[in-house]
Amino acid sequence: MKSKLRILQVSLMSAVALAFAGTAFVGTASPADIVVGLITKTEGNPFFVKMREGAKAKAAELGLTLQTFAGKYDGDNESQVAAIENLISAGAKGFAIVPSDSSAIVPTIKKARDAGLLVIVLDTPLDPIDAADATFATDNFKAGQLIGSWAKGTLGDKAASAKIAFLDLSVNQPTVDYLRDQGFMKGFGIDIMDPKRYGDETDPRICGHEVSGGNEDGGRTAMEKLLQKCPDVNVMYTINEPAAAGGWEALKAAGKDDGSVLVVSIDGGCPGVKNVQAGVIGATSQQYPLKMAAMALEAIAEFAKSGKKPEKTPGLDFYDTGATLITDKPVPGVESIDTKKGLGLCWG
């Protein structure tokens, strides 16, 4: 009897073992089991809205499970840290992020990479840039240089005595902030001091720098402050087009909406291109957020399948997704397209 019982126990154990073995060798996960993430600075900025559209469309096309997160405000590092922690816990294969703080987020990025996630930074490079697996971004320095060169060419001899107001992004000066700002300076012919900071320049043409938060209300407040310092301003550089719209309202309230102030910006959203068409903004550098996000999800899907990581643009330490100057008043030597073409490529 004991012998028969022993045989029965062995048979049952073998059956259980086979059952678990069958579960273990079901095969590789389907695309729907691949979790990917997109983390933006904020929720409502049209630039990030378009990024989410691109990511959702690509995730649907590839059959990926997409989780999206956003900070409460530009500079909200804590919310982005929490989002990364959530993605690690969810077993994500990777994520794309637009960092609110290029340096403060780096330790959490490292934690994610150590956990095996592919991390792709969009638009705003980390400091250092190689803290991520890859960066898909506009060459923000070049984007700034385009509008700086255009402004200098438009002013001609008057550029030597210009009075420039800078509407920047935030006090922590993330990479996108100083790269655009200093690209403009380079294009305009202003000497750059610390390559990773602005505000230390000695050029007398600079009226001052004020942060705008990259939004319309902040742009208006920033320009109101700069007008008090520099009532004879004749150039307004803005980190993006929402800030330009707010700065324009401040100029209008001060009676300086008569064409005496040259306004330049960066982003190329549809409202911004329409403001170029209307003469509010003289020129803007257009970038392509939908393309950035779609490419990032393709790269994460490829990584999940093959382990292959994305490559860089030759000669750069990131993949350049392009920037194009939009203006209806072209300047010789500065390549541009008009607003009609810009509206065909814009977003938001």
C-alpha positions in Angstrom: 0.0 0.0 0.0 2.8 2.4 0.9 4.5 1.6 -2.4 1.3 2.5 -4.4 0.9 5.7 -2.4 4.5 6.6 -3.1 4.0 6.1 -6.8 0.8 8.2 -6.8 2.7 11.1 -5.0 5.5 11.0 -7.5 3.0 11.0 -10.4 1.2 14.0 -8.9 4.5 15.9 -8.4 5.5 15.2 -11.9 2.2 16.5 -13.3 2.5 19.7 -11.3 6.1 20.1 -12.4 5.0 19.7 -16.1 2.2 22.2 -15.6 4.6 24.9 -14.3 7.1 24.0 -17.0 4.4 24.5 -19.6 3.6 27.9 -18.1 7.3 29.0 -18.1 7.7 28.3 -21.8 4.7 29.9 -23.2 6.9 32.2 -25.3 7.8 35.9 -25.6 5.4 38.6 -24.4 3.1 40.1 -27.0 3.5 43.9 -27.8 0.5 44.7 -25.6 2.5 43.4 -22.6 5.2 45.9 -23.3 4.7 48.9 -21.1 6.3 52.2 -22.2 6.1 55.7 -20.7 6.0 59.3 -21.7 6.8 62.0 -19.1 6.4 65.7 -20.1 7.1 68.8 -18.2 3.5 69.9 -18.0 0.1 68.8 -19.2 -1.4 71.7 -21.2 1.5 73.2 -23.2 0.6 72.6 -26.9 4.1 71.3 -27.5 3.6 68.5 -25.0 0.0 67.9 -26.1 1.4 67.2 -29.6 4.1 64.9 -28.1 1.4 62.9 -26.4 -0.6 62.7 -29.6 2.5 61.3 -31.4 3.2 58.8 -28.6 -0.4 57.6 -28.4 -0.6 57.1 -32.2 2.7 55.2 -32.3 1.8 53.1 -29.3 -1.5 52.1 -31.0 0.3 51.4 -34.2 2.8 49.1 -32.5 0.4 47.6 -30.0 2.3 49.0 -26.9 0.8 49.8 -23.6 1.5 53.5 -23.0 1.4 55.3 -19.6 1.7 59.1 -19.7 2.7 61.5 -16.9 3.3 65.3 -16.5 4.5 67.7 -14.0 2.2 70.2 -12.3 4.4 73.1 -13.5 7.6 73.7 -15.5 10.4 72.8 -13.1 8.4 70.2 -11.1 11.1 67.6 -10.7 9.4 65.8 -7.9 6.4 64.7 -10.1 8.8 63.4 -12.7 10.7 61.4 -10.1 7.4 59.8 -9.0 6.5 59.0 -12.6 9.8 57.2 -13.1 9.3 55.2 -9.9 5.8 54.2 -11.1 7.2 53.0 -14.5 9.9 51.0 -12.8 7.3 49.3 -10.6 5.1 48.7 -13.6 7.9 46.7 -15.3 8.2 49.2 -18.2 10.7 48.4 -20.9 11.5 52.1 -21.2 10.3 55.7 -21.4 10.7 59.0 -23.0 11.0 62.1 -20.8 11.2 65.9 -21.2 13.1 66.7 -18.0 12.0 69.7 -16.0 15.4 69.8 -14.2 18.2 68.6 -16.4 20.5 67.8 -13.5 18.2 67.0 -10.5 16.5 64.1 -12.4 19.8 62.3 -13.3 20.0 60.1 -10.1 16.5 58.8 -10.8 17.3 58.3 -14.5 20.3 56.2 -13.4 18.0 54.1 -11.1 15.7 53.4 -14.1 18.6 52.4 -16.4 20.1 50.2 -13.7 16.7 48.5 -13.5 17.0 47.7 -17.2 14.8 50.4 -18.7 15.7 52.3 -21.9 15.6 56.0 -21.2 15.2 58.4 -24.1 15.3 62.2 -23.4 13.2 64.4 -25.6 13.8 68.1 -26.4 15.7 69.1 -23.2 19.1 67.2 -22.9 20.2 66.0 -19.5 23.3 67.5 -17.8 25.4 65.5 -18.6 23.8 64.4 -21.8 25.1 60.8 -21.6 23.1 60.2 -18.4 20.4 58.9 -20.8 20.6 56.1 -23.3 19.7 58.5 -26.1 18.4 62.0 -26.7 16.0 63.0 -29.5 15.9 66.7 -29.7 16.0 69.9 -31.7 19.4 71.4 -31.9 18.3 74.1 -29.5 21.5 76.1 -29.8 21.0 76.1 -33.6 17.3 77.1 -33.2 18.4 80.1 -31.1 21.2 80.9 -33.6 18.7 81.0 -36.5 16.5 83.6 -34.8 19.6 85.6 -33.6 21.1 85.7 -37.1 17.7 86.7 -38.5 17.3 89.5 -36.0 20.8 90.8 -36.6 20.3 90.7 -40.4 16.9 92.4 -40.1 18.3 95.3 -37.9 21.4 95.8 -40.1 23.5 98.6 -38.8 21.1 99.2 -35.9 22.1 95.8 -34.4 25.2 97.5 -32.9 23.1 99.7 -30.7 20.2 97.2 -30.0 18.5 97.0 -26.6 17.5 93.4 -26.1 15.1 91.9 -23.5 15.4 88.2 -22.8 12.3 86.3 -21.7 13.8 83.0 -20.5 12.3 79.9 -19.0 13.1 79.2 -15.3 15.5 80.0 -12.6 17.2 76.6 -12.6 18.1 77.2 -16.3 17.6 73.7 -17.8 19.6 72.9 -20.9 16.9 73.9 -23.3 16.8 77.3 -21.6 20.5 78.2 -21.8 21.0 76.6 -25.2 18.3 78.6 -26.9 19.3 81.8 -25.1 23.0 81.5 -26.0 22.3 80.3 -29.5 20.4 83.6 -30.0 23.4 85.5 -28.6 25.8 83.6 -30.9 23.6 84.5 -33.9 23.3 88.1 -32.9 27.0 88.5 -32.2 27.0 88.7 -28.4 29.9 87.0 -26.5 28.9 84.0 -24.4 30.5 83.8 -21.0 29.7 80.5 -19.0 28.5 78.1 -21.7 26.0 76.5 -19.3 24.6 79.7 -17.8 23.1 83.0 -18.9 22.9 86.3 -17.1 26.7 86.9 -16.7 27.2 88.7 -20.1 28.8 92.1 -20.2 27.4 93.2 -23.6 25.6 96.6 -23.0 23.0 95.7 -25.6 21.4 93.2 -23.1 18.6 95.0 -21.1 18.2 91.9 -18.8 16.9 88.4 -18.3 13.5 87.5 -16.7 12.0 84.1 -16.4 8.6 83.5 -18.0 7.8 79.9 -17.1 7.3 79.4 -20.8 3.7 80.6 -20.6 1.7 83.7 -21.6 1.1 85.1 -18.1 4.7 84.7 -17.2 5.8 86.3 -20.5 3.7 89.4 -19.8 5.0 89.8 -16.2 8.6 89.2 -17.4 8.3 91.8 -20.1 6.6 94.4 -17.8 9.7 94.1 -15.5 12.1 94.5 -18.4 10.3 97.5 -19.7 10.9 99.2 -16.4 14.6 98.5 -16.7 14.8 99.3 -20.4 12.0 101.4 -21.8 13.9 101.8 -25.1 14.0 98.1 -25.8 13.8 97.2 -29.6 14.4 93.4 -29.6 12.5 90.8 -27.5 13.9 87.3 -27.4 11.5 84.7 -26.0 12.1 81.1 -25.0 8.9 80.0 -26.7 5.8 81.4 -28.4 3.4 81.4 -25.4 6.0 83.7 -23.7 6.2 85.8 -26.8 2.4 86.2 -26.8 2.5 87.4 -23.2 5.4 89.7 -23.9 3.6 91.2 -26.8 0.6 92.1 -24.5 3.1 94.0 -22.2 4.5 95.8 -25.2 1.0 96.7 -26.4 0.0 98.0 -23.0 3.1 100.2 -23.1 2.2 101.5 -26.6 5.1 99.7 -28.2 3.1 97.4 -30.5 3.9 99.8 -33.4 6.7 97.7 -35.0 9.5 99.3 -33.0 10.3 96.1 -31.2 11.5 93.1 -33.1 10.1 89.8 -31.6 11.7 86.4 -32.1 10.8 83.0 -30.6 11.2 79.3 -30.9 8.8 76.3 -31.2 6.8 76.6 -34.4 3.3 75.7 -33.0 0.4 76.8 -35.1 -0.6 79.7 -32.8 3.0 80.9 -33.0 3.2 80.6 -36.8 0.0 82.5 -37.0 1.5 85.2 -34.9 4.4 85.4 -37.3 1.9 85.7 -40.1 0.1 88.5 -38.2 3.3 90.4 -37.6 3.4 89.9 -33.8 6.5 87.7 -34.0 9.0 88.5 -36.7 10.5 85.0 -36.9 10.4 81.7 -35.1 12.4 78.4 -35.2 10.1 75.5 -35.7 10.7 72.1 -34.1 8.8 68.8 -34.3 7.5 67.3 -31.1 5.3 64.6 -32.6 8.3 63.2 -34.6 10.4 63.1 -31.4 7.8 61.1 -29.4 7.0 58.7 -32.2 10.7 58.0 -32.8 11.2 57.4 -29.1 8.5 54.8 -28.9 9.8 53.0 -32.0 13.2 52.9 -30.4 11.9 51.5 -27.1 9.9 48.8 -29.1 13.0 47.8 -31.0 15.0 47.7 -27.7 12.4 45.4 -26.1 12.7 43.1 -29.2 16.4 43.1 -29.9 18.2 45.0 -27.2 19.4 47.5 -29.8 19.8 51.1 -28.6 19.3 54.2 -30.9 22.1 55.9 -32.7 23.2 59.6 -32.7 23.3 62.0 -35.6 26.9 61.9 -36.9 29.0 64.7 -35.4 26.5 65.3 -32.5 25.9 63.7 -29.1 22.2 63.4 -29.8 19.8 62.6 -32.6 18.8 65.9 -34.3 15.1 66.0 -35.1 15.4 69.3 -37.0 14.7 73.0 -36.8 13.5 75.4 -39.5 13.3 79.2 -39.4 9.8 80.5 -40.2 9.4 84.1 -41.4 7.7 86.1 -44.1 10.6 88.6 -44.1 13.6 86.5 -45.2 17.1 87.7 -44.6 19.9 86.9 -47.1 22.2 84.2 -45.8 19.7 82.8 -43.3 17.7 79.9 -44.7 14.0 80.0 -44.0 10.5 79.1 -45.1 7.4 81.3 -45.1 4.4 81.0 -42.9 2.3 79.2 -45.5 4.7 76.3 -45.5 5.1 76.7 -41.7 1.4 76.3 -41.1 1.5 73.0 -43.1 4.1 71.7 -40.6 3.0 73.2 -37.4 1.3 71.6 -34.3 -1.0 72.7 -31.6 
